[in-house]
């Protein structure tokens, strides 16, 4: 009987530790165009084939971002837009991020820098570049990251 409880405990521990859901994680959204910092809350839910990332603005629902990552297809969905992976990567000190671009290039190019464990790191678009970080940065550090890694002028 004691052995059965040990196995049951071990299985429950493995199942609980494998869920990577994130709840109420503070995110700092940095805009390069106007040097504005917005605070968001990240909630993510891992399903069998999809990881849903919900970036919530505390007062303005228009600024909320809902992103779905299809694990097997390796695509991102934001509203009705589909983003496909490119061969480009951004390697941070601890994680590797893929760069995704719009499936159909509409009026302008838009890329997302994404990692399934972290979520969205950056939105790169003409005049609308944003970093999504879990740590606070100064305005200078923000610009250095964009210029160094994303070649934004």
Buried (B, 14 or more C-beta within 10 A) or exposed (E): EEEEEEEEEEEEEEEEEEEEEBEEEEBBBBBBEEEEBBEBBBBBBBEEEBBBBBBBBEEEEEEEBEBBBEEEEEBBBBEEEBBEBEEEEBEEEEEEBBBBBBEEEEEEEBBBBBBBEBBBBBBBBEEEBBBBBEEEBEEEBBBEBBEEBBEBE
